[in-house]
Amino acid sequence: MDASLLYELALTRVNSIGTVQAKLLVDFFGNAEEIFKASKKKLSAVEGIGEVRAQAIKNFTAFSEMEQEVNFCQKHQINILFLTNNRYPSRLLNCYDAPTVLYSMGNADLNSTKIVSIIGTRSNTEYGRHITETLVAGLKEHKVLVVSGMAFGIDAIAHKEALHQQLPTVGVLAHGLDSMYPSQHKQIAKDMLKNGGLLTEFPRFTKPDKHNFPRRNRIVAGIADATIVIETANKGGSMITAELAYNYNRDLFAVPGKLTDTKSNGCLQLLSQRKANIFLSPEQFLAEMNWGAKPILPKKPRELFVQLSNEEQQVIQILQSKESVSIDELYKSSGLSSSVVASALLSLELQSLILCLPGKMFKAL
């Protein structure tokens, strides 16, 4: 047995050491074993740790339980991915609260070049089903990894359609890999292991308690390049995931629906707050993500720049000076207010003079 695995799992079980503190310790000491071998004085000196947490690390003795966990994982072909493991999802490492350890089953590449999370209500409409199936089918030729949360409704539809389209798909769970919730999805889960897999930060015997789902949702949001919200009310798990994706600076898309449909209220709210881009079709989504679809070419010649407002000219000149520019750099370089910059960008994009790139980056065409 690899002794380092025991220390890696142990770090997730120390009282008062959460994911943020664990990441600080790993950044400082390099690996979990060195953390447990360090003196209390050296542990206390790490920013954010202090004497109480340092003592908790020195008091930890339940390594036999960690050995049982490792044996269980080896028996059931479960991979243990610590923060420093080269198979750990690199996108999650950019999240301040990245899970210290992930347990995975299956053959999915968690560092695939194109990953999208598809989320939505558990009680979807036929409209939501149609949009989800159309979306996933449209991703097939681009070999996109489809991620969702294994719940009823939109999650299950996304996973099933990915399997149908022979796309890899990963389900993120709010419990340990010794069980499946909901139990009705056991067969879907088995099928996913052949092309995709299952992922969780929770060890065996962890039940799908209510407070685990927001933690699950942050993985769904953080592991992907983009999150697409199909249908949701203005409160619930999908909105939590959407907010997390937005705060992680991931691309966020929402499907528009009827103003009178409560299952579209959340999507419309995200669109009205300009937190999400509108989703109109798989082709439009792929183009906005620069995932193989051809970007929209300029329809107006450069000579028409004289018709732009002063603010629009200022923004386009900044964009022309570099290959691409972030929204924050535009604010800083232009000296314009955020609302003025946003208005200028929208106008320039509608005129097909600029292109919006993933990560809130922009380039002149």
C-alpha positions, 0 to 999 in steps of 0.5 A: 500500500502506498503510505502517502495515500494514508496521509492524503486521506487523513488530511481530509479527516482532521478536525477544523482543517477544511479544504481551504486550510488543506490547500494552504498546507499543501502549498507550503509543505508540498505533500500530505506526509510532510504536513503530518511530520512537521512540528507543531511550531512549523504548522502554526506558522503557516498563514491561516493555521494557527496553534489550534489547527496545528494541534489537531493535526498532531493529535490525529491517530486514526490512520487504521481507518484510512487504511480501510478506506484505501483497501476499499478503494483498491477493491472496487477500482476507485481512484484516489485523487489528491490535490497534487495528483496529475489526474486531479481536475486542473480546473478545480485547482483554480477554485479557492475551495478545491476538494482536498481529495476526490474519489473517481470511478470509470475512464473519464479524462477529468482534464479533457480539453472541452468540458461542459456542465449541464444542469437544471430542475428535477421536474423538467418540462418537455421543452427542457428535455428537448433542449437538453437532448438537442444540446448534447447531440450537438456536442457529439462531433466536438467530443465534449465531456458532459458533466452533471449531478446524477439527479432526476430531471435535466441531470439524468437526461443529459447523462442518458443522451451523452451515453446515447451519443457516445460522449463521455459523461461524468456524474458528480455525487453528494455521497460516497461511492459505496451507494447510489442516490437516487437508487433508480440511477444505478443502471445509468451509473453502471453504463457511465463507467464504460464511457465516463464515470462517477466523481465525489469528494465524499468517502464511503458510508457518507449519506446524501445528506442535504448539506452535501449537495451545495458541496457537490454543486461547486465541483459541477461548477468548477470542473467545467469550462462552461455551465448551461442552465436548462430550466430552473426556478429562481431558487434551488440547487441549479441556481447555487451551481450557476452562482458558483460558476459565475463566481469561479469566472466560468462561462455561464449560459441560460436557456430562455423560456416563457415569462409565465413559466416558473421553471424558466424563472431562474434562467430569466433571472440570470439573463436579466442580471447579465450573469449568463449568456443566452443559449440559443443553439448548440452551434451558437454555444460552440461558436461562443466557446471557440470549440470548433465552430466558425466565429461570426465574421465582421459584416461591416468594413473598418471604414465605418469606425467613424460612425462609432461613439467615442466610447466604442472607438476607445474600446475597439482601439484597446482591443486592437492593441492586443490579441485579446483583452480581459474585461478587467483590463478594459475597465482599467485601460479605458478609465470608463465605468463598467456600465459604459464599457458593457454598453460599448461591448454589446454594441460592438458585438452586435455590429460583429466588430468584436468577439466574446471569448471564454473567461470574459475575454474579448478580441477585435475582428 
